[in-house]
Amino acid sequence: MVRSLVNLLALAGLASASAGTLAPRQQNDSAPAVDITALNKNVSATAGTGAVSAAGTLSPFGGIGVGCGINWQEGASFGGGLQSGSESFGLGGGFTITKDTMNVGLGIGINPINFNSSVNYEASTNGTVSLIFTSTTPIKCEETTVDGVKGVKCTSS
Protein backbone atom coordinates (compact mmCIF):
# COMPACT_ATOMS: atom_id res chain seq x y z
CA MET A 1 0.00 0.00 0.00
CA VAL A 2 2.74 2.46 0.99
CA ARG A 3 4.84 1.50 -2.04
CA SER A 4 1.80 2.19 -4.25
CA LEU A 5 1.37 5.60 -2.63
CA VAL A 6 5.02 6.52 -3.27
CA ASN A 7 4.76 5.37 -6.88
CA LEU A 8 1.52 7.31 -7.33
CA LEU A 9 3.05 10.47 -5.85
CA ALA A 10 6.13 10.14 -8.05
CA LEU A 11 4.04 9.61 -11.16
CA ALA A 12 1.71 12.48 -10.26
CA GLY A 13 4.68 14.78 -9.73
CA LEU A 14 6.22 13.81 -13.03
CA ALA A 15 2.90 14.12 -14.82
CA SER A 16 2.28 17.59 -13.42
CA ALA A 17 5.84 18.57 -14.28
CA SER A 18 5.37 17.47 -17.87
CA ALA A 19 2.04 19.28 -18.10
CA GLY A 20 3.70 22.63 -18.70
CA THR A 21 5.52 23.49 -15.50
CA LEU A 22 8.79 22.26 -16.91
CA ALA A 23 10.01 22.69 -20.46
CA PRO A 24 9.03 19.73 -22.65
CA ARG A 25 11.71 17.44 -24.05
CA GLN A 26 12.94 18.69 -27.39
CA GLN A 27 12.83 16.54 -30.51
CA ASN A 28 16.15 17.90 -31.80
CA ASP A 29 18.30 16.63 -28.90
CA SER A 30 18.72 20.12 -27.38
CA ALA A 31 18.75 20.26 -23.59
CA PRO A 32 15.56 21.45 -21.85
CA ALA A 33 15.61 24.79 -20.04
CA VAL A 34 14.67 23.04 -16.79
CA ASP A 35 15.17 19.35 -16.18
CA ILE A 36 14.69 16.75 -13.46
CA THR A 37 17.98 16.49 -11.58
CA ALA A 38 17.05 13.75 -9.09
CA LEU A 39 14.30 11.21 -8.59
CA ASN A 40 14.96 8.94 -5.62
CA LYS A 41 13.14 6.54 -3.36
CA ASN A 42 14.19 4.28 -0.52
CA VAL A 43 11.48 2.02 0.89
CA SER A 44 11.59 -0.74 3.49
CA ALA A 45 8.86 -2.69 5.25
CA THR A 46 8.51 0.00 7.93
CA ALA A 47 9.95 3.25 6.59
CA GLY A 48 10.68 5.17 3.45
CA THR A 49 11.73 8.33 1.73
CA GLY A 50 11.15 9.82 -1.69
CA ALA A 51 12.48 12.91 -3.40
CA VAL A 52 12.40 14.75 -6.71
CA SER A 53 14.23 17.87 -7.80
CA ALA A 54 14.60 20.02 -10.90
CA ALA A 55 16.89 22.86 -11.88
CA GLY A 56 17.73 25.04 -14.82
CA THR A 57 17.11 28.44 -16.32
CA LEU A 58 13.56 29.69 -16.70
CA SER A 59 12.58 33.02 -18.23
CA PRO A 60 12.07 35.59 -16.67
CA PHE A 61 13.44 34.16 -13.38
CA GLY A 62 16.94 33.10 -14.42
CA GLY A 63 18.40 30.14 -12.58
CA ILE A 64 15.84 28.19 -10.56
CA GLY A 65 15.73 25.08 -8.45
CA VAL A 66 12.84 23.18 -6.91
CA GLY A 67 12.68 20.01 -4.89
CA CYS A 68 10.40 18.08 -2.61
CA GLY A 69 10.57 15.04 -0.43
CA ILE A 70 8.42 12.75 1.67
CA ASN A 71 9.27 10.40 4.52
CA TRP A 72 7.59 8.02 6.92
CA GLN A 73 8.50 5.60 9.66
CA GLU A 74 6.08 3.14 11.17
CA GLY A 75 5.32 3.92 14.80
CA ALA A 76 7.11 7.27 14.66
CA SER A 77 6.14 9.93 12.11
CA PHE A 78 5.53 10.98 8.53
CA GLY A 79 6.18 14.22 6.75
CA GLY A 80 7.40 16.09 3.75
CA GLY A 81 8.95 19.26 2.52
CA LEU A 82 9.45 21.62 -0.39
CA GLN A 83 12.34 23.86 -1.37
CA SER A 84 12.32 26.31 -4.24
CA GLY A 85 14.40 29.23 -5.23
CA SER A 86 15.42 31.72 -7.86
CA GLU A 87 17.87 34.58 -7.96
CA SER A 88 15.26 36.76 -6.19
CA PHE A 89 13.41 34.43 -3.82
CA GLY A 90 13.95 31.36 -1.70
CA LEU A 91 11.30 29.20 -0.07
CA GLY A 92 11.57 26.20 2.20
CA GLY A 93 8.83 24.48 4.09
CA GLY A 94 7.94 21.19 5.61
CA PHE A 95 5.87 19.27 8.08
CA THR A 96 6.17 16.36 10.48
CA ILE A 97 3.24 14.54 12.04
CA THR A 98 3.56 12.18 14.99
CA LYS A 99 0.84 10.41 16.94
CA ASP A 100 0.32 13.45 19.17
CA THR A 101 1.83 16.46 17.41
CA MET A 102 2.02 18.25 14.09
CA ASN A 103 4.82 20.66 13.24
CA VAL A 104 4.79 22.90 10.17
CA GLY A 105 7.61 25.23 9.27
CA LEU A 106 8.07 27.77 6.49
CA GLY A 107 10.96 30.05 5.61
CA ILE A 108 11.01 32.77 2.96
CA GLY A 109 13.94 34.79 1.71
CA ILE A 110 13.95 37.83 -0.55
CA ASN A 111 17.51 37.99 -1.84
CA PRO A 112 17.69 41.52 -3.37
CA ILE A 113 16.76 43.13 -0.03
CA ASN A 114 18.53 40.57 2.22
CA PHE A 115 15.24 39.74 4.02
CA ASN A 116 14.32 36.47 5.73
CA SER A 117 11.26 35.39 7.67
CA SER A 118 10.00 32.13 9.08
CA VAL A 119 6.89 30.66 10.63
CA ASN A 120 6.76 27.64 12.90
CA TYR A 121 3.39 26.13 13.85
CA GLU A 122 2.99 23.33 16.36
CA ALA A 123 -0.29 21.72 17.39
CA SER A 124 -0.90 18.87 19.80
CA THR A 125 -3.77 16.52 20.54
CA ASN A 126 -3.72 17.90 24.11
CA GLY A 127 -5.12 21.17 22.72
CA THR A 128 -2.00 23.33 22.73
CA VAL A 129 -1.06 25.41 19.71
CA SER A 130 2.10 27.45 19.21
CA LEU A 131 2.86 29.89 16.41
CA ILE A 132 6.24 31.61 16.12
CA PHE A 133 7.02 34.23 13.45
CA THR A 134 10.55 35.52 12.99
CA SER A 135 11.94 38.18 10.68
CA THR A 136 15.22 39.94 9.95
CA THR A 137 13.32 43.25 10.29
CA PRO A 138 11.14 44.50 13.19
CA ILE A 139 7.73 42.84 13.56
CA LYS A 140 4.42 44.31 14.68
CA CYS A 141 1.62 41.85 15.56
CA GLU A 142 -2.02 42.55 16.37
CA GLU A 143 -5.14 40.50 16.99
CA THR A 144 -7.56 40.25 14.09
CA THR A 145 -10.71 38.47 13.02
CA VAL A 146 -10.93 36.76 9.62
CA ASP A 147 -14.28 35.32 8.54
CA GLY A 148 -15.42 35.21 12.17
CA VAL A 149 -12.31 33.39 13.40
CA LYS A 150 -9.83 34.99 15.82
CA GLY A 151 -6.26 35.33 14.61
CA VAL A 152 -3.09 37.35 14.68
CA LYS A 153 -1.64 39.45 11.88
CA CYS A 154 2.07 40.20 11.92
CA THR A 155 3.72 42.73 9.62
CA SER A 156 7.41 43.41 9.22
CA SER A 157 8.71 46.83 8.30
NORQUIZI-V735271 format. One line per field, one symbol per residue. burial: b if it has 9 or more other ideal C-beta (glycine too) atoms within 8 Angstrom, else e. A space follows every 50 residues. Layout:
# NORQUIZI-V735271
burial->???
This chain:
# NORQUIZI-V735271
burial->eeeeebeebbeebbeebeeeebeeeeeeeeebebbbeeeebebeeebbbb bbbbbbebeebebbbbbbbbbbbeeebbbbbbbbbbeebbbbbbbbbeee bbbbbbbbbbbeeebbbbbbbbebeeeeeebebebeeebeeeeeeeeeee eeeeebe
